[in-house]
Amino acid sequence: MKKLTGMLMLTFVVAMASANASAQKKTKMTDEQTLIALDKQWTAAELRLNGDDQKTISRIVAEDYTGTTPFGEIENKAQYMAALKATTDTDVADEYVVHLFDGGKLAIMSHRGSINGKPTYRSTHVWVKRGSNWELLQNHVSNIAQPPTPSN
C-alpha cells in the first residue's frame, strides 16, 4: 500500500510539474510580442503623461537614446523627455514589422501610426536588450505626406 501511495504521489507531482511548465510556455511572450507591447505602452504613456507615465517612458527609453523627429531634428533623451506634452489625441500603431539580430539582443521595428484615425506617420525603432530588459535606443519618425501628383 505504501508503494502504491508513493507511486501515486510521484505521478501527481510529475503531472503538476508538467502542467505548470506547459502553462508557462503558453503565457511567455515572444520577443516580437514583447516589443510590440512595449511600443504600445510607450505610446499610451506619451499621450497621458502623468507622473507614472514619465517613469514608464524613462524606463523604456535608453539613457543613450537618440531620436529623429518628423521635422528632421535630432534629440537626446533629456531633450525628448522635456518636449513631451500630454494630449487628448489618439495614436494607434499598426503594420508592425520586427526583425531580431545579434542572437535576439537587437531589434529593428517599424510601424505606421494613425493619429485621431488618420494615418499620419511611419516610425522606425532600434531596440537593444540589456540584461533581461528591452530599451529603445533609436527612434526615427517620418510624416506620411500625400504622394505627388504626376505632371503631364
C-alpha atoms as an extended CHARMM CRD file, in Angstrom:
* protein
*
       152  EXT
         1         1  MET       CA              0.0000000000        0.0000000000        0.0000000000  PROA      1               0.0000000000
         2         2  LYS       CA              2.8660000000        2.4010000000        0.8410000000  PROA      2               0.0000000000
         3         3  LYS       CA              4.4310000000        1.6520000000       -2.5200000000  PROA      3               0.0000000000
         4         4  LEU       CA              1.1440000000        2.4200000000       -4.3320000000  PROA      4               0.0000000000
         5         5  THR       CA              0.6820000000        5.6610000000       -2.3630000000  PROA      5               0.0000000000
         6         6  GLY       CA              4.2640000000        6.6630000000       -3.1850000000  PROA      6               0.0000000000
         7         7  MET       CA              3.7390000000        5.9470000000       -6.8850000000  PROA      7               0.0000000000
         8         8  LEU       CA              0.5030000000        7.9550000000       -6.9110000000  PROA      8               0.0000000000
         9         9  MET       CA              2.2130000000       10.8850000000       -5.1870000000  PROA      9               0.0000000000
        10        10  LEU       CA              5.1150000000       10.7700000000       -7.6540000000  PROA      10              0.0000000000
        11        11  THR       CA              2.7000000000       10.6220000000      -10.5950000000  PROA      11              0.0000000000
        12        12  PHE       CA              0.7690000000       13.5950000000       -9.1760000000  PROA      12              0.0000000000
        13        13  VAL       CA              3.9510000000       15.6770000000       -8.7010000000  PROA      13              0.0000000000
        14        14  VAL       CA              5.1890000000       14.9030000000      -12.2310000000  PROA      14              0.0000000000
        15        15  ALA       CA              1.7650000000       15.7210000000      -13.7150000000  PROA      15              0.0000000000
        16        16  MET       CA              1.5880000000       19.0470000000      -11.8420000000  PROA      16              0.0000000000
        17        17  ALA       CA              5.1220000000       19.9970000000      -12.8660000000  PROA      17              0.0000000000
        18        18  SER       CA              4.3540000000       19.1500000000      -16.4840000000  PROA      18              0.0000000000
        19        19  ALA       CA              1.1050000000       21.1500000000      -16.4360000000  PROA      19              0.0000000000
        20        20  ASN       CA              2.8950000000       24.1100000000      -14.8500000000  PROA      20              0.0000000000
        21        21  ALA       CA              5.6850000000       24.0300000000      -17.4440000000  PROA      21              0.0000000000
        22        22  SER       CA              3.1310000000       23.7900000000      -20.2450000000  PROA      22              0.0000000000
        23        23  ALA       CA              1.1820000000       26.7640000000      -18.8750000000  PROA      23              0.0000000000
        24        24  GLN       CA              4.3720000000       28.8370000000      -18.6050000000  PROA      24              0.0000000000
        25        25  LYS       CA              5.2550000000       28.1100000000      -22.2250000000  PROA      25              0.0000000000
        26        26  LYS       CA              1.8120000000       29.2250000000      -23.3750000000  PROA      26              0.0000000000
        27        27  THR       CA              1.9150000000       32.5330000000      -21.4790000000  PROA      27              0.0000000000
        28        28  LYS       CA              5.5200000000       33.5330000000      -22.2510000000  PROA      28              0.0000000000
        29        29  MET       CA              5.5630000000       36.2240000000      -24.9170000000  PROA      29              0.0000000000
        30        30  THR       CA              7.9800000000       36.1470000000      -27.8210000000  PROA      30              0.0000000000
        31        31  ASP       CA             10.4820000000       38.9960000000      -28.1510000000  PROA      31              0.0000000000
        32        32  GLU       CA              8.4000000000       40.3610000000      -31.0370000000  PROA      32              0.0000000000
        33        33  GLN       CA              5.2370000000       40.3650000000      -28.8960000000  PROA      33              0.0000000000
        34        34  THR       CA              7.1470000000       41.9380000000      -26.0040000000  PROA      34              0.0000000000
        35        35  LEU       CA              8.4790000000       44.7270000000      -28.2100000000  PROA      35              0.0000000000
        36        36  ILE       CA              5.0710000000       45.4890000000      -29.7100000000  PROA      36              0.0000000000
        37        37  ALA       CA              3.5730000000       45.5800000000      -26.1990000000  PROA      37              0.0000000000
        38        38  LEU       CA              6.3740000000       47.9280000000      -25.0600000000  PROA      38              0.0000000000
        39        39  ASP       CA              5.7800000000       50.1840000000      -28.0530000000  PROA      39              0.0000000000
        40        40  LYS       CA              2.0630000000       50.3930000000      -27.2370000000  PROA      40              0.0000000000
        41        41  GLN       CA              2.8350000000       51.0230000000      -23.5460000000  PROA      41              0.0000000000
        42        42  TRP       CA              5.2880000000       53.7690000000      -24.5070000000  PROA      42              0.0000000000
        43        43  THR       CA              2.7680000000       55.4610000000      -26.8280000000  PROA      43              0.0000000000
        44        44  ALA       CA             -0.0220000000       55.3240000000      -24.2330000000  PROA      44              0.0000000000
        45        45  ALA       CA              2.3160000000       56.8510000000      -21.6420000000  PROA      45              0.0000000000
        46        46  GLU       CA              3.3000000000       59.6400000000      -24.0690000000  PROA      46              0.0000000000
        47        47  LEU       CA             -0.3560000000       60.5480000000      -24.5900000000  PROA      47              0.0000000000
        48        48  ARG       CA             -1.4170000000       60.5790000000      -20.9000000000  PROA      48              0.0000000000
        49        49  LEU       CA              1.8610000000       61.8200000000      -19.4710000000  PROA      49              0.0000000000
        50        50  ASN       CA              1.1360000000       61.6630000000      -15.7460000000  PROA      50              0.0000000000
        51        51  GLY       CA              3.8680000000       61.0900000000      -13.1350000000  PROA      51              0.0000000000
        52        52  ASP       CA              3.8000000000       57.3050000000      -13.5210000000  PROA      52              0.0000000000
        53        53  ASP       CA              3.8880000000       57.6920000000      -17.2970000000  PROA      53              0.0000000000
        54        54  GLN       CA              7.0610000000       59.7930000000      -17.0600000000  PROA      54              0.0000000000
        55        55  LYS       CA              8.6640000000       56.9010000000      -15.1360000000  PROA      55              0.0000000000
        56        56  THR       CA              7.4200000000       54.3680000000      -17.6960000000  PROA      56              0.0000000000
        57        57  ILE       CA              8.8480000000       56.3970000000      -20.5750000000  PROA      57              0.0000000000
        58        58  SER       CA             12.1470000000       56.8830000000      -18.7610000000  PROA      58              0.0000000000
        59        59  ARG       CA             12.3820000000       53.1220000000      -18.1580000000  PROA      59              0.0000000000
        60        60  ILE       CA             11.6360000000       52.2600000000      -21.8080000000  PROA      60              0.0000000000
        61        61  VAL       CA             13.8460000000       54.9340000000      -23.4170000000  PROA      61              0.0000000000
        62        62  ALA       CA             17.5810000000       54.1960000000      -23.0630000000  PROA      62              0.0000000000
        63        63  GLU       CA             19.8940000000       56.7250000000      -21.4220000000  PROA      63              0.0000000000
        64        64  ASP       CA             21.9160000000       56.8330000000      -24.6680000000  PROA      64              0.0000000000
        65        65  TYR       CA             18.7770000000       57.3440000000      -26.7910000000  PROA      65              0.0000000000
        66        66  THR       CA             18.8450000000       59.3970000000      -29.9840000000  PROA      66              0.0000000000
        67        67  GLY       CA             15.7020000000       60.3180000000      -31.8700000000  PROA      67              0.0000000000
        68        68  THR       CA             14.9000000000       61.9800000000      -35.1670000000  PROA      68              0.0000000000
        69        69  THR       CA             11.6630000000       63.9620000000      -35.1580000000  PROA      69              0.0000000000
        70        70  PRO       CA              9.2640000000       64.1770000000      -38.1270000000  PROA      70              0.0000000000
        71        71  PHE       CA             10.9040000000       67.5480000000      -38.8730000000  PROA      71              0.0000000000
        72        72  GLY       CA             14.4380000000       66.1350000000      -39.0570000000  PROA      72              0.0000000000
        73        73  GLU       CA             15.5760000000       67.3780000000      -35.6520000000  PROA      73              0.0000000000
        74        74  ILE       CA             17.9260000000       65.1740000000      -33.6120000000  PROA      74              0.0000000000
        75        75  GLU       CA             17.2470000000       64.8660000000      -29.8810000000  PROA      75              0.0000000000
        76        76  ASN       CA             18.7570000000       63.0100000000      -26.9390000000  PROA      76              0.0000000000
        77        77  LYS       CA             16.7480000000       61.5160000000      -24.0850000000  PROA      77              0.0000000000
        78        78  ALA       CA             16.7080000000       64.7100000000      -21.9850000000  PROA      78              0.0000000000
        79        79  GLN       CA             15.5220000000       66.8110000000      -24.9390000000  PROA      79              0.0000000000
        80        80  TYR       CA             12.8940000000       64.2270000000      -25.8670000000  PROA      80              0.0000000000
        81        81  MET       CA             11.5700000000       63.9890000000      -22.2920000000  PROA      81              0.0000000000
        82        82  ALA       CA             11.4550000000       67.8110000000      -21.9370000000  PROA      82              0.0000000000
        83        83  ALA       CA              9.4520000000       68.1830000000      -25.1600000000  PROA      83              0.0000000000
        84        84  LEU       CA              6.6990000000       65.7320000000      -24.1650000000  PROA      84              0.0000000000
        85        85  LYS       CA              3.2110000000       67.1660000000      -23.6600000000  PROA      85              0.0000000000
        86        86  ALA       CA              0.0100000000       65.3710000000      -22.6820000000  PROA      86              0.0000000000
        87        87  THR       CA             -2.6730000000       65.2520000000      -25.3570000000  PROA      87              0.0000000000
        88        88  THR       CA             -6.2240000000       64.0250000000      -25.8720000000  PROA      88              0.0000000000
        89        89  ASP       CA             -5.3120000000       62.7900000000      -29.3560000000  PROA      89              0.0000000000
        90        90  THR       CA             -5.4360000000       59.0980000000      -30.1130000000  PROA      90              0.0000000000
        91        91  ASP       CA             -2.3900000000       57.3680000000      -31.5680000000  PROA      91              0.0000000000
        92        92  VAL       CA             -2.8050000000       53.8260000000      -32.8260000000  PROA      92              0.0000000000
        93        93  ALA       CA              0.0120000000       51.8660000000      -34.4320000000  PROA      93              0.0000000000
        94        94  ASP       CA             -0.3770000000       49.0320000000      -36.9120000000  PROA      94              0.0000000000
        95        95  GLU       CA              1.5590000000       47.3230000000      -39.7010000000  PROA      95              0.0000000000
        96        96  TYR       CA              4.2730000000       46.2560000000      -37.2490000000  PROA      96              0.0000000000
        97        97  VAL       CA              7.3980000000       44.6300000000      -38.6700000000  PROA      97              0.0000000000
        98        98  VAL       CA             10.0350000000       43.3900000000      -36.2180000000  PROA      98              0.0000000000
        99        99  HSD       CA             13.4310000000       41.9080000000      -37.1220000000  PROA      99              0.0000000000
       100       100  LEU       CA             15.7340000000       40.4630000000      -34.4530000000  PROA      100             0.0000000000
       101       101  PHE       CA             19.5370000000       40.4540000000      -34.7340000000  PROA      101             0.0000000000
       102       102  ASP       CA             22.6410000000       39.5480000000      -32.7230000000  PROA      102             0.0000000000
       103       103  GLY       CA             21.1120000000       36.4560000000      -31.1590000000  PROA      103             0.0000000000
       104       104  GLY       CA             17.9720000000       38.3180000000      -30.0780000000  PROA      104             0.0000000000
       105       105  LYS       CA             19.7830000000       41.2290000000      -28.3860000000  PROA      105             0.0000000000
       106       106  LEU       CA             18.9960000000       43.8480000000      -31.0330000000  PROA      106             0.0000000000
       107       107  ALA       CA             15.7290000000       44.5420000000      -32.8440000000  PROA      107             0.0000000000
       108       108  ILE       CA             14.5660000000       46.8680000000      -35.5780000000  PROA      108             0.0000000000
       109       109  MET       CA             10.8610000000       47.6550000000      -35.5710000000  PROA      109             0.0000000000
       110       110  SER       CA              8.8080000000       49.6930000000      -37.9800000000  PROA      110             0.0000000000
       111       111  HSD       CA              5.1210000000       50.5810000000      -37.9420000000  PROA      111             0.0000000000
       112       112  ARG       CA              2.5380000000       53.0510000000      -39.1430000000  PROA      112             0.0000000000
       113       113  GLY       CA              0.9110000000       55.4540000000      -36.7170000000  PROA      113             0.0000000000
       114       114  SER       CA             -2.5760000000       56.8900000000      -37.0700000000  PROA      114             0.0000000000
       115       115  ILE       CA             -3.4210000000       59.9880000000      -35.0620000000  PROA      115             0.0000000000
       116       116  ASN       CA             -7.1280000000       60.5590000000      -34.4940000000  PROA      116             0.0000000000
       117       117  GLY       CA             -7.8960000000       57.8370000000      -37.0480000000  PROA      117             0.0000000000
       118       118  LYS       CA             -5.7580000000       59.2470000000      -39.8810000000  PROA      118             0.0000000000
       119       119  PRO       CA             -2.5230000000       57.5220000000      -40.9790000000  PROA      119             0.0000000000
       120       120  THR       CA             -0.0250000000       60.2320000000      -40.0750000000  PROA      120             0.0000000000
       121       121  TYR       CA              3.4860000000       58.8420000000      -39.6930000000  PROA      121             0.0000000000
       122       122  ARG       CA              5.8130000000       55.8840000000      -40.0480000000  PROA      122             0.0000000000
       123       123  SER       CA              8.2660000000       55.1100000000      -37.3180000000  PROA      123             0.0000000000
       124       124  THR       CA             11.4080000000       53.0030000000      -37.1390000000  PROA      124             0.0000000000
       125       125  HSD       CA             12.8560000000       51.9860000000      -33.7700000000  PROA      125             0.0000000000
       126       126  VAL       CA             16.0870000000       50.3060000000      -32.7670000000  PROA      126             0.0000000000
       127       127  TRP       CA             15.6850000000       48.3090000000      -29.5510000000  PROA      127             0.0000000000
       128       128  VAL       CA             18.5330000000       46.8120000000      -27.5370000000  PROA      128             0.0000000000
       129       129  LYS       CA             18.2060000000       44.1050000000      -24.8990000000  PROA      129             0.0000000000
       130       130  ARG       CA             20.2680000000       44.9490000000      -21.8340000000  PROA      130             0.0000000000
       131       131  GLY       CA             20.1320000000       42.1900000000      -19.2730000000  PROA      131             0.0000000000
       132       132  SER       CA             16.5400000000       40.9800000000      -19.4520000000  PROA      132             0.0000000000
       133       133  ASN       CA             15.0310000000       44.3620000000      -20.4290000000  PROA      133             0.0000000000
       134       134  TRP       CA             14.4270000000       45.8950000000      -23.8270000000  PROA      134             0.0000000000
       135       135  GLU       CA             15.2990000000       49.5980000000      -24.1930000000  PROA      135             0.0000000000
       136       136  LEU       CA             14.5550000000       51.9920000000      -27.0290000000  PROA      136             0.0000000000
       137       137  LEU       CA             17.9220000000       53.1200000000      -28.3790000000  PROA      137             0.0000000000
       138       138  GLN       CA             16.9310000000       54.9600000000      -31.5660000000  PROA      138             0.0000000000
       139       139  ASN       CA             13.6940000000       56.3110000000      -32.9950000000  PROA      139             0.0000000000
       140       140  HSD       CA             13.0720000000       57.8820000000      -36.3890000000  PROA      140             0.0000000000
       141       141  VAL       CA              9.6850000000       59.3140000000      -37.3330000000  PROA      141             0.0000000000
       142       142  SER       CA              8.6250000000       60.3910000000      -40.8360000000  PROA      142             0.0000000000
       143       143  ASN       CA              5.3390000000       62.1120000000      -41.5900000000  PROA      143             0.0000000000
       144       144  ILE       CA              3.1540000000       60.4870000000      -44.2270000000  PROA      144             0.0000000000
       145       145  ALA       CA              2.5070000000       63.0160000000      -46.9730000000  PROA      145             0.0000000000
       146       146  GLN       CA              0.2490000000       62.8030000000      -49.9540000000  PROA      146             0.0000000000
       147       147  PRO       CA              2.1510000000       61.3610000000      -52.9180000000  PROA      147             0.0000000000
       148       148  PRO       CA              2.9720000000       63.9760000000      -55.5470000000  PROA      148             0.0000000000
       149       149  THR       CA              0.5530000000       64.1690000000      -58.4240000000  PROA      149             0.0000000000
       150       150  PRO       CA              2.1560000000       63.2490000000      -61.7350000000  PROA      150             0.0000000000
       151       151  SER       CA              2.5620000000       66.1400000000      -64.1210000000  PROA      151             0.0000000000
       152       152  ASN       CA              1.8880000000       65.6030000000      -67.8000000000  PROA      152             0.0000000000
